[in-house]
Amino acid sequence: MERLNSSDIERRLSELEGWSLEGDSIVREFQTKNWKTTIFVVNAIASLAEAHWHHPDLEVGFKRVKVKLTTHEAGGLTERDFRLAREIEDIVARILEH
């Protein structure tokens, strides 16, 4: 998979709500209602990532989950990261609206 250049990254990043650039990764922190919901979100992200064989770094707190995406084999960000970010947004939004 081809690594994106900085202008492609900025354009794709502008299409994602709440995500920011940290080095060669995009990150977003999701706030949850409670610990049980936090773990449900983590499990949903893990299942989604596994299905795509693309594994984000997750930082878990009491009522939050921080997601960090990069494509290690490419040495930076690829379209794959942005595609998974959009899918993560969708699944987390569905979980948090219940």
Biopython code that builds the backbone (N, CA, C, O; Angstrom):
import numpy as np
from Bio.PDB.StructureBuilder import StructureBuilder

atoms = [
    (1, "MET", "N", (0.845, -1.170, 0.000)),
    (1, "MET", "CA", (0.000, 0.000, 0.000)),
    (1, "MET", "C", (0.895, 1.240, 0.000)),
    (1, "MET", "O", (1.899, 1.295, 0.710)),
    (2, "GLU", "N", (0.519, 2.222, -0.799)),
    (2, "GLU", "CA", (1.323, 3.433, -0.966)),
    (2, "GLU", "C", (1.085, 4.453, 0.149)),
    (2, "GLU", "O", (-0.053, 4.746, 0.514)),
    (3, "ARG", "N", (2.171, 4.974, 0.669)),
    (3, "ARG", "CA", (2.116, 6.012, 1.707)),
    (3, "ARG", "C", (1.598, 7.311, 1.104)),
    (3, "ARG", "O", (1.990, 7.692, 0.001)),
    (4, "LEU", "N", (0.713, 7.991, 1.837)),
    (4, "LEU", "CA", (0.134, 9.251, 1.362)),
    (4, "LEU", "C", (1.094, 10.411, 1.601)),
    (4, "LEU", "O", (1.865, 10.406, 2.560)),
    (5, "ASN", "N", (1.036, 11.412, 0.710)),
    (5, "ASN", "CA", (1.837, 12.622, 0.923)),
    (5, "ASN", "C", (1.070, 13.567, 1.852)),
    (5, "ASN", "O", (-0.102, 13.336, 2.148)),
    (6, "SER", "N", (1.725, 14.611, 2.302)),
    (6, "SER", "CA", (1.137, 15.494, 3.316)),
    (6, "SER", "C", (-0.143, 16.176, 2.842)),
    (6, "SER", "O", (-1.063, 16.360, 3.639)),
    (7, "SER", "N", (-0.229, 16.556, 1.574)),
    (7, "SER", "CA", (-1.464, 17.204, 1.111)),
    (7, "SER", "C", (-2.627, 16.216, 1.055)),
    (7, "SER", "O", (-3.762, 16.582, 1.359)),
    (8, "ASP", "N", (-2.354, 14.966, 0.670)),
    (8, "ASP", "CA", (-3.400, 13.933, 0.681)),
    (8, "ASP", "C", (-3.864, 13.658, 2.109)),
    (8, "ASP", "O", (-5.055, 13.477, 2.360)),
    (9, "ILE", "N", (-2.916, 13.628, 3.038)),
    (9, "ILE", "CA", (-3.254, 13.394, 4.446)),
    (9, "ILE", "C", (-4.137, 14.518, 4.964)),
    (9, "ILE", "O", (-5.162, 14.251, 5.591)),
    (10, "GLU", "N", (-3.768, 15.757, 4.718)),
    (10, "GLU", "CA", (-4.555, 16.907, 5.191)),
    (10, "GLU", "C", (-5.959, 16.895, 4.609)),
    (10, "GLU", "O", (-6.930, 17.171, 5.314)),
    (11, "ARG", "N", (-6.068, 16.574, 3.314)),
    (11, "ARG", "CA", (-7.390, 16.528, 2.672)),
    (11, "ARG", "C", (-8.263, 15.442, 3.297)),
    (11, "ARG", "O", (-9.424, 15.689, 3.623)),
    (12, "ARG", "N", (-7.721, 14.269, 3.460)),
    (12, "ARG", "CA", (-8.495, 13.166, 4.053)),
    (12, "ARG", "C", (-8.825, 13.447, 5.526)),
    (12, "ARG", "O", (-9.914, 13.127, 6.003)),
    (13, "LEU", "N", (-7.877, 14.041, 6.224)),
    (13, "LEU", "CA", (-8.093, 14.366, 7.631)),
    (13, "LEU", "C", (-9.222, 15.378, 7.798)),
    (13, "LEU", "O", (-9.976, 15.310, 8.768)),
    (14, "SER", "N", (-9.340, 16.308, 6.868)),
    (14, "SER", "CA", (-10.409, 17.317, 6.940)),
    (14, "SER", "C", (-11.798, 16.700, 6.764)),
    (14, "SER", "O", (-12.802, 17.320, 7.115)),
    (15, "GLU", "N", (-11.856, 15.499, 6.229)),
    (15, "GLU", "CA", (-13.124, 14.795, 6.022)),
    (15, "GLU", "C", (-13.529, 13.959, 7.232)),
    (15, "GLU", "O", (-14.622, 13.393, 7.257)),
    (16, "LEU", "N", (-12.655, 13.877, 8.234)),
    (16, "LEU", "CA", (-12.922, 13.091, 9.440)),
    (16, "LEU", "C", (-13.122, 14.019, 10.623)),
    (16, "LEU", "O", (-12.291, 14.888, 10.887)),
    (17, "GLU", "N", (-14.215, 13.835, 11.328)),
    (17, "GLU", "CA", (-14.498, 14.670, 12.494)),
    (17, "GLU", "C", (-13.771, 14.150, 13.721)),
    (17, "GLU", "O", (-13.874, 12.972, 14.062)),
    (18, "GLY", "N", (-13.032, 15.037, 14.384)),
    (18, "GLY", "CA", (-12.412, 14.693, 15.650)),
    (18, "GLY", "C", (-11.057, 14.016, 15.566)),
    (18, "GLY", "O", (-10.437, 13.767, 16.600)),
    (19, "TRP", "N", (-10.581, 13.712, 14.377)),
    (19, "TRP", "CA", (-9.283, 13.059, 14.218)),
    (19, "TRP", "C", (-8.204, 14.119, 14.038)),
    (19, "TRP", "O", (-8.458, 15.185, 13.476)),
    (20, "SER", "N", (-6.994, 13.821, 14.520)),
    (20, "SER", "CA", (-5.869, 14.746, 14.351)),
    (20, "SER", "C", (-4.617, 13.961, 13.979)),
    (20, "SER", "O", (-4.555, 12.740, 14.124)),
    (21, "LEU", "N", (-3.640, 14.688, 13.506)),
    (21, "LEU", "CA", (-2.381, 14.096, 13.082)),
    (21, "LEU", "C", (-1.390, 14.145, 14.242)),
    (21, "LEU", "O", (-1.182, 15.195, 14.850)),
    (22, "GLU", "N", (-0.787, 13.011, 14.538)),
    (22, "GLU", "CA", (0.281, 12.913, 15.542)),
    (22, "GLU", "C", (1.417, 12.137, 14.899)),
    (22, "GLU", "O", (1.372, 10.909, 14.822)),
    (23, "GLY", "N", (2.438, 12.852, 14.437)),
    (23, "GLY", "CA", (3.548, 12.182, 13.765)),
    (23, "GLY", "C", (3.075, 11.513, 12.492)),
    (23, "GLY", "O", (2.508, 12.167, 11.617)),
    (24, "ASP", "N", (3.305, 10.206, 12.382)),
    (24, "ASP", "CA", (2.881, 9.435, 11.212)),
    (24, "ASP", "C", (1.581, 8.673, 11.474)),
    (24, "ASP", "O", (1.326, 7.638, 10.859)),
    (25, "SER", "N", (0.763, 9.193, 12.394)),
    (25, "SER", "CA", (-0.488, 8.521, 12.760)),
    (25, "SER", "C", (-1.629, 9.518, 12.805)),
    (25, "SER", "O", (-1.418, 10.721, 12.958)),
    (26, "ILE", "N", (-2.850, 8.997, 12.667)),
    (26, "ILE", "CA", (-4.038, 9.796, 12.963)),
    (26, "ILE", "C", (-4.632, 9.245, 14.253)),
    (26, "ILE", "O", (-4.631, 8.037, 14.490)),
    (27, "VAL", "N", (-5.137, 10.154, 15.082)),
    (27, "VAL", "CA", (-5.645, 9.747, 16.394)),
    (27, "VAL", "C", (-6.991, 10.401, 16.681)),
    (27, "VAL", "O", (-7.299, 11.490, 16.196)),
    (28, "ARG", "N", (-7.770, 9.704, 17.476)),
    (28, "ARG", "CA", (-9.030, 10.258, 17.964)),
    (28, "ARG", "C", (-9.342, 9.616, 19.302)),
    (28, "ARG", "O", (-9.107, 8.426, 19.512)),
    (29, "GLU", "N", (-9.874, 10.427, 20.201)),
    (29, "GLU", "CA", (-10.309, 9.915, 21.497)),
    (29, "GLU", "C", (-11.831, 9.967, 21.540)),
    (29, "GLU", "O", (-12.437, 11.000, 21.256)),
    (30, "PHE", "N", (-12.431, 8.855, 21.894)),
    (30, "PHE", "CA", (-13.882, 8.750, 22.032)),
    (30, "PHE", "C", (-14.221, 8.734, 23.519)),
    (30, "PHE", "O", (-13.610, 7.995, 24.291)),
    (31, "GLN", "N", (-15.182, 9.539, 23.913)),
    (31, "GLN", "CA", (-15.679, 9.562, 25.287)),
    (31, "GLN", "C", (-16.857, 8.597, 25.376)),
    (31, "GLN", "O", (-17.728, 8.589, 24.507)),
    (32, "THR", "N", (-16.878, 7.790, 26.426)),
    (32, "THR", "CA", (-17.956, 6.821, 26.607)),
    (32, "THR", "C", (-18.754, 7.142, 27.868)),
    (32, "THR", "O", (-18.391, 8.028, 28.642)),
    (33, "LYS", "N", (-19.842, 6.408, 28.056)),
    (33, "LYS", "CA", (-20.738, 6.668, 29.192)),
    (33, "LYS", "C", (-20.229, 6.052, 30.500)),
    (33, "LYS", "O", (-20.431, 6.601, 31.583)),
    (34, "ASN", "N", (-19.568, 4.905, 30.374)),
    (34, "ASN", "CA", (-19.119, 4.180, 31.558)),
    (34, "ASN", "C", (-18.100, 3.112, 31.145)),
    (34, "ASN", "O", (-17.803, 2.952, 29.961)),
    (35, "TRP", "N", (-17.577, 2.394, 32.120)),
    (35, "TRP", "CA", (-16.552, 1.389, 31.856)),
    (35, "TRP", "C", (-17.069, 0.276, 30.943)),
    (35, "TRP", "O", (-16.362, -0.158, 30.033)),
    (36, "LYS", "N", (-18.287, -0.182, 31.179)),
    (36, "LYS", "CA", (-18.861, -1.257, 30.367)),
    (36, "LYS", "C", (-18.939, -0.843, 28.897)),
    (36, "LYS", "O", (-18.612, -1.632, 28.010)),
    (37, "THR", "N", (-19.367, 0.380, 28.644)),
    (37, "THR", "CA", (-19.434, 0.886, 27.268)),
    (37, "THR", "C", (-18.039, 1.019, 26.673)),
    (37, "THR", "O", (-17.837, 0.736, 25.493)),
    (38, "THR", "N", (-17.078, 1.447, 27.482)),
    (38, "THR", "CA", (-15.694, 1.553, 27.018)),
    (38, "THR", "C", (-15.205, 0.205, 26.495)),
    (38, "THR", "O", (-14.638, 0.128, 25.405)),
    (39, "ILE", "N", (-15.421, -0.838, 27.256)),
    (39, "ILE", "CA", (-14.965, -2.166, 26.853)),
    (39, "ILE", "C", (-15.727, -2.658, 25.627)),
    (39, "ILE", "O", (-15.152, -3.325, 24.766)),
    (40, "PHE", "N", (-17.008, -2.336, 25.541)),
    (40, "PHE", "CA", (-17.794, -2.702, 24.363)),
    (40, "PHE", "C", (-17.215, -2.026, 23.123)),
    (40, "PHE", "O", (-17.098, -2.658, 22.074)),
    (41, "VAL", "N", (-16.848, -0.737, 23.234)),
    (41, "VAL", "CA", (-16.246, 0.004, 22.122)),
    (41, "VAL", "C", (-14.911, -0.635, 21.721)),
    (41, "VAL", "O", (-14.644, -0.831, 20.535)),
    (42, "VAL", "N", (-14.083, -0.954, 22.704)),
    (42, "VAL", "CA", (-12.787, -1.579, 22.423)),
    (42, "VAL", "C", (-12.982, -2.891, 21.670)),
    (42, "VAL", "O", (-12.296, -3.147, 20.680)),
    (43, "ASN", "N", (-13.905, -3.715, 22.128)),
    (43, "ASN", "CA", (-14.148, -5.001, 21.466)),
    (43, "ASN", "C", (-14.675, -4.819, 20.044)),
    (43, "ASN", "O", (-14.300, -5.570, 19.144)),
    (44, "ALA", "N", (-15.530, -3.838, 19.840)),
    (44, "ALA", "CA", (-16.062, -3.573, 18.500)),
    (44, "ALA", "C", (-14.946, -3.119, 17.560)),
    (44, "ALA", "O", (-14.865, -3.575, 16.419)),
    (45, "ILE", "N", (-14.086, -2.219, 18.041)),
    (45, "ILE", "CA", (-12.959, -1.745, 17.223)),
    (45, "ILE", "C", (-12.016, -2.906, 16.923)),
    (45, "ILE", "O", (-11.543, -3.048, 15.796)),
    (46, "ALA", "N", (-11.743, -3.731, 17.923)),
    (46, "ALA", "CA", (-10.840, -4.872, 17.729)),
    (46, "ALA", "C", (-11.387, -5.840, 16.686)),
    (46, "ALA", "O", (-10.633, -6.323, 15.841)),
    (47, "SER", "N", (-12.669, -6.126, 16.731)),
    (47, "SER", "CA", (-13.279, -7.033, 15.747)),
    (47, "SER", "C", (-13.226, -6.443, 14.344)),
    (47, "SER", "O", (-12.908, -7.139, 13.379)),
    (48, "LEU", "N", (-13.538, -5.162, 14.240)),
    (48, "LEU", "CA", (-13.498, -4.474, 12.951)),
    (48, "LEU", "C", (-12.070, -4.474, 12.395)),
    (48, "LEU", "O", (-11.856, -4.785, 11.224)),
    (49, "ALA", "N", (-11.109, -4.130, 13.231)),
    (49, "ALA", "CA", (-9.711, -4.084, 12.792)),
    (49, "ALA", "C", (-9.224, -5.465, 12.366)),
    (49, "ALA", "O", (-8.529, -5.601, 11.358)),
    (50, "GLU", "N", (-9.582, -6.468, 13.120)),
    (50, "GLU", "CA", (-9.177, -7.831, 12.787)),
    (50, "GLU", "C", (-9.731, -8.248, 11.431)),
    (50, "GLU", "O", (-9.037, -8.896, 10.648)),
    (51, "ALA", "N", (-10.976, -7.880, 11.151)),
    (51, "ALA", "CA", (-11.597, -8.207, 9.863)),
    (51, "ALA", "C", (-10.840, -7.558, 8.699)),
    (51, "ALA", "O", (-10.816, -8.092, 7.590)),
    (52, "HIS", "N", (-10.230, -6.416, 8.961)),
    (52, "HIS", "CA", (-9.460, -5.700, 7.932)),
    (52, "HIS", "C", (-7.967, -6.015, 7.991)),
    (52, "HIS", "O", (-7.194, -5.530, 7.164)),
    (53, "TRP", "N", (-7.565, -6.821, 8.960)),
    (53, "TRP", "CA", (-6.172, -7.154, 9.198)),
    (53, "TRP", "C", (-5.335, -5.882, 9.289)),
    (53, "TRP", "O", (-4.262, -5.761, 8.697)),
    (54, "HIS", "N", (-5.878, -4.945, 10.057)),
    (54, "HIS", "CA", (-5.215, -3.654, 10.271)),
    (54, "HIS", "C", (-5.444, -3.280, 11.730)),
    (54, "HIS", "O", (-6.582, -3.041, 12.135)),
    (55, "HIS", "N", (-4.394, -3.228, 12.508)),
    (55, "HIS", "CA", (-4.535, -3.190, 13.952)),
    (55, "HIS", "C", (-4.075, -1.862, 14.552)),
    (55, "HIS", "O", (-2.879, -1.573, 14.577)),
    (56, "PRO", "N", (-5.016, -1.061, 15.033)),
    (56, "PRO", "CA", (-4.668, 0.228, 15.640)),
    (56, "PRO", "C", (-4.114, 0.041, 17.054)),
    (56, "PRO", "O", (-4.314, -0.993, 17.691)),
    (57, "ASP", "N", (-3.422, 1.059, 17.515)),
    (57, "ASP", "CA", (-3.062, 1.117, 18.926)),
    (57, "ASP", "C", (-4.259, 1.696, 19.661)),
    (57, "ASP", "O", (-4.835, 2.693, 19.226)),
    (58, "LEU", "N", (-4.633, 1.080, 20.765)),
    (58, "LEU", "CA", (-5.757, 1.550, 21.571)),
    (58, "LEU", "C", (-5.269, 1.871, 22.977)),
    (58, "LEU", "O", (-4.537, 1.095, 23.592)),
    (59, "GLU", "N", (-5.686, 3.020, 23.467)),
    (59, "GLU", "CA", (-5.396, 3.413, 24.852)),
    (59, "GLU", "C", (-6.739, 3.493, 25.563)),
    (59, "GLU", "O", (-7.627, 4.233, 25.143)),
    (60, "VAL", "N", (-6.883, 2.739, 26.627)),
    (60, "VAL", "CA", (-8.176, 2.599, 27.292)),
    (60, "VAL", "C", (-8.147, 3.257, 28.660)),
    (60, "VAL", "O", (-7.226, 3.044, 29.449)),
    (61, "GLY", "N", (-9.169, 4.060, 28.931)),
    (61, "GLY", "CA", (-9.360, 4.668, 30.237)),
    (61, "GLY", "C", (-10.760, 4.352, 30.738)),
    (61, "GLY", "O", (-11.520, 3.653, 30.067)),
    (62, "PHE", "N", (-11.098, 4.856, 31.896)),
    (62, "PHE", "CA", (-12.391, 4.565, 32.517)),
    (62, "PHE", "C", (-13.567, 4.872, 31.587)),
    (62, "PHE", "O", (-14.436, 4.022, 31.392)),
    (63, "LYS", "N", (-13.601, 6.057, 31.023)),
    (63, "LYS", "CA", (-14.697, 6.452, 30.134)),
    (63, "LYS", "C", (-14.168, 7.036, 28.834)),
    (63, "LYS", "O", (-14.695, 8.025, 28.324)),
    (64, "ARG", "N", (-13.105, 6.403, 28.296)),
    (64, "ARG", "CA", (-12.539, 6.893, 27.043)),
    (64, "ARG", "C", (-11.742, 5.801, 26.332)),
    (64, "ARG", "O", (-11.225, 4.873, 26.953)),
    (65, "VAL", "N", (-11.662, 5.944, 25.011)),
    (65, "VAL", "CA", (-10.826, 5.072, 24.192)),
    (65, "VAL", "C", (-10.111, 5.966, 23.186)),
    (65, "VAL", "O", (-10.750, 6.699, 22.431)),
    (66, "LYS", "N", (-8.793, 5.901, 23.181)),
    (66, "LYS", "CA", (-7.999, 6.644, 22.210)),
    (66, "LYS", "C", (-7.525, 5.659, 21.146)),
    (66, "LYS", "O", (-6.956, 4.612, 21.457)),
    (67, "VAL", "N", (-7.769, 6.016, 19.880)),
    (67, "VAL", "CA", (-7.410, 5.170, 18.745)),
    (67, "VAL", "C", (-6.288, 5.848, 17.972)),
    (67, "VAL", "O", (-6.349, 7.044, 17.686)),
    (68, "LYS", "N", (-5.271, 5.078, 17.640)),
    (68, "LYS", "CA", (-4.131, 5.595, 16.881)),
    (68, "LYS", "C", (-3.909, 4.672, 15.684)),
    (68, "LYS", "O", (-3.668, 3.475, 15.843)),
    (69, "LEU", "N", (-3.996, 5.252, 14.480)),
    (69, "LEU", "CA", (-3.876, 4.472, 13.249)),
    (69, "LEU", "C", (-2.660, 4.893, 12.430)),
    (69, "LEU", "O", (-2.393, 6.083, 12.263)),
    (70, "THR", "N", (-1.940, 3.920, 11.931)),
    (70, "THR", "CA", (-0.867, 4.106, 10.956)),
    (70, "THR", "C", (-0.656, 2.764, 10.274)),
    (70, "THR", "O", (-1.021, 1.720, 10.815)),
    (71, "THR", "N", (-0.071, 2.795, 9.096)),
    (71, "THR", "CA", (0.239, 1.552, 8.390)),
    (71, "THR", "C", (1.728, 1.288, 8.567)),
    (71, "THR", "O", (2.561, 1.897, 7.896)),
    (72, "HIS", "N", (2.049, 0.389, 9.462)),
    (72, "HIS", "CA", (3.441, 0.128, 9.817)),
    (72, "HIS", "C", (4.277, -0.316, 8.616)),
    (72, "HIS", "O", (5.418, 0.118, 8.458)),
    (73, "GLU", "N", (3.704, -1.189, 7.763)),
    (73, "GLU", "CA", (4.467, -1.684, 6.612)),
    (73, "GLU", "C", (4.829, -0.577, 5.633)),
    (73, "GLU", "O", (5.834, -0.678, 4.929)),
    (74, "ALA", "N", (4.016, 0.485, 5.580)),
    (74, "ALA", "CA", (4.282, 1.604, 4.664)),
    (74, "ALA", "C", (5.120, 2.697, 5.332)),
    (74, "ALA", "O", (5.601, 3.611, 4.662)),
    (75, "GLY", "N", (5.290, 2.600, 6.637)),
    (75, "GLY", "CA", (6.055, 3.612, 7.350)),
    (75, "GLY", "C", (5.311, 4.928, 7.508)),
    (75, "GLY", "O", (5.931, 5.984, 7.632)),
    (76, "GLY", "N", (3.995, 4.871, 7.504)),
    (76, "GLY", "CA", (3.189, 6.086, 7.656)),
    (76, "GLY", "C", (1.747, 5.839, 7.269)),
    (76, "GLY", "O", (1.273, 4.703, 7.270)),
    (77, "LEU", "N", (1.063, 6.905, 6.943)),
    (77, "LEU", "CA", (-0.366, 6.833, 6.665)),
    (77, "LEU", "C", (-0.667, 6.441, 5.222)),
    (77, "LEU", "O", (-0.009, 6.885, 4.281)),
    (78, "THR", "N", (-1.681, 5.596, 5.082)),
    (78, "THR", "CA", (-2.161, 5.174, 3.770)),
    (78, "THR", "C", (-3.683, 5.320, 3.739)),
    (78, "THR", "O", (-4.309, 5.630, 4.753)),
    (79, "GLU", "N", (-4.261, 5.093, 2.572)),
    (79, "GLU", "CA", (-5.724, 5.146, 2.447)),
    (79, "GLU", "C", (-6.365, 4.147, 3.400)),
    (79, "GLU", "O", (-7.473, 4.373, 3.887)),
    (80, "ARG", "N", (-5.683, 3.060, 3.662)),
    (80, "ARG", "CA", (-6.184, 2.021, 4.565)),
    (80, "ARG", "C", (-6.513, 2.589, 5.959)),
    (80, "ARG", "O", (-7.510, 2.204, 6.570)),
    (81, "ASP", "N", (-5.675, 3.497, 6.450)),
    (81, "ASP", "CA", (-5.898, 4.101, 7.768)),
    (81, "ASP", "C", (-7.167, 4.954, 7.774)),
    (81, "ASP", "O", (-7.951, 4.905, 8.722)),
    (82, "PHE", "N", (-7.359, 5.717, 6.734)),
    (82, "PHE", "CA", (-8.522, 6.601, 6.666)),
    (82, "PHE", "C", (-9.818, 5.814, 6.456)),
    (82, "PHE", "O", (-10.872, 6.189, 6.971)),
    (83, "ARG", "N", (-9.730, 4.737, 5.708)),
    (83, "ARG", "CA", (-10.905, 3.868, 5.512)),
    (83, "ARG", "C", (-11.315, 3.248, 6.849)),
    (83, "ARG", "O", (-12.498, 3.240, 7.191)),
    (84, "LEU", "N", (-10.343, 2.730, 7.603)),
    (84, "LEU", "CA", (-10.658, 2.138, 8.910)),
    (84, "LEU", "C", (-11.150, 3.203, 9.886)),
    (84, "LEU", "O", (-12.044, 2.928, 10.687)),
    (85, "ALA", "N", (-10.592, 4.405, 9.840)),
    (85, "ALA", "CA", (-11.046, 5.493, 10.719)),
    (85, "ALA", "C", (-12.524, 5.786, 10.493)),
    (85, "ALA", "O", (-13.276, 5.963, 11.451)),
    (86, "ARG", "N", (-12.944, 5.839, 9.232)),
    (86, "ARG", "CA", (-14.369, 6.090, 8.939)),
    (86, "ARG", "C", (-15.246, 4.966, 9.478)),
    (86, "ARG", "O", (-16.317, 5.223, 10.026)),
    (87, "GLU", "N", (-14.800, 3.732, 9.325)),
    (87, "GLU", "CA", (-15.578, 2.601, 9.828)),
    (87, "GLU", "C", (-15.628, 2.594, 11.356)),
    (87, "GLU", "O", (-16.651, 2.251, 11.949)),
    (88, "ILE", "N", (-14.521, 2.974, 11.987)),
    (88, "ILE", "CA", (-14.503, 3.077, 13.448)),
    (88, "ILE", "C", (-15.476, 4.153, 13.901)),
    (88, "ILE", "O", (-16.229, 3.938, 14.852)),
    (89, "GLU", "N", (-15.479, 5.299, 13.247)),
    (89, "GLU", "CA", (-16.428, 6.367, 13.583)),
    (89, "GLU", "C", (-17.859, 5.854, 13.539)),
    (89, "GLU", "O", (-18.642, 6.101, 14.456)),
    (90, "ASP", "N", (-18.198, 5.141, 12.474)),
    (90, "ASP", "CA", (-19.567, 4.638, 12.299)),
    (90, "ASP", "C", (-19.960, 3.666, 13.408)),
    (90, "ASP", "O", (-21.038, 3.785, 13.991)),
    (91, "ILE", "N", (-19.089, 2.713, 13.695)),
    (91, "ILE", "CA", (-19.437, 1.696, 14.694)),
    (91, "ILE", "C", (-19.511, 2.298, 16.096)),
    (91, "ILE", "O", (-20.394, 1.943, 16.877)),
    (92, "VAL", "N", (-18.593, 3.205, 16.419)),
    (92, "VAL", "CA", (-18.614, 3.834, 17.745)),
    (92, "VAL", "C", (-19.849, 4.724, 17.887)),
    (92, "VAL", "O", (-20.466, 4.748, 18.952)),
    (93, "ALA", "N", (-20.214, 5.445, 16.848)),
    (93, "ALA", "CA", (-21.416, 6.287, 16.903)),
    (93, "ALA", "C", (-22.654, 5.426, 17.170)),
    (93, "ALA", "O", (-23.511, 5.814, 17.963)),
    (94, "ARG", "N", (-22.758, 4.286, 16.531)),
    (94, "ARG", "CA", (-23.914, 3.402, 16.762)),
    (94, "ARG", "C", (-23.931, 2.892, 18.206)),
    (94, "ARG", "O", (-24.996, 2.800, 18.817)),
    (95, "ILE", "N", (-22.781, 2.567, 18.741)),
    (95, "ILE", "CA", (-22.707, 2.073, 20.121)),
    (95, "ILE", "C", (-23.100, 3.184, 21.095)),
    (95, "ILE", "O", (-23.877, 2.955, 22.022)),
    (96, "LEU", "N", (-22.567, 4.375, 20.886)),
    (96, "LEU", "CA", (-22.789, 5.464, 21.846)),
    (96, "LEU", "C", (-24.199, 6.053, 21.793)),
    (96, "LEU", "O", (-24.618, 6.720, 22.739)),
    (97, "GLU", "N", (-24.927, 5.823, 20.720)),
    (97, "GLU", "CA", (-26.294, 6.360, 20.672)),
    (97, "GLU", "C", (-27.283, 5.489, 21.419)),
    (97, "GLU", "O", (-28.446, 5.866, 21.564)),
    (98, "HIS", "N", (-26.855, 4.354, 21.886)),
    (98, "HIS", "CA", (-27.752, 3.461, 22.660)),
    (98, "HIS", "C", (-27.523, 3.609, 24.139)),
    (98, "HIS", "O", (-28.183, 2.941, 24.935)),
]
sb = StructureBuilder()
sb.init_structure("model")
sb.init_model(0)
sb.init_chain("A")
sb.init_seg("    ")
for serial, (resi, resn, name, xyz) in enumerate(atoms, 1):
    if name == "N":
        sb.init_residue(resn, " ", resi, " ")
    sb.init_atom(name, np.array(xyz, "f"), 0.0, 1.0, " ", f" {name:<3s}", serial, name[0])
structure = sb.get_structure()
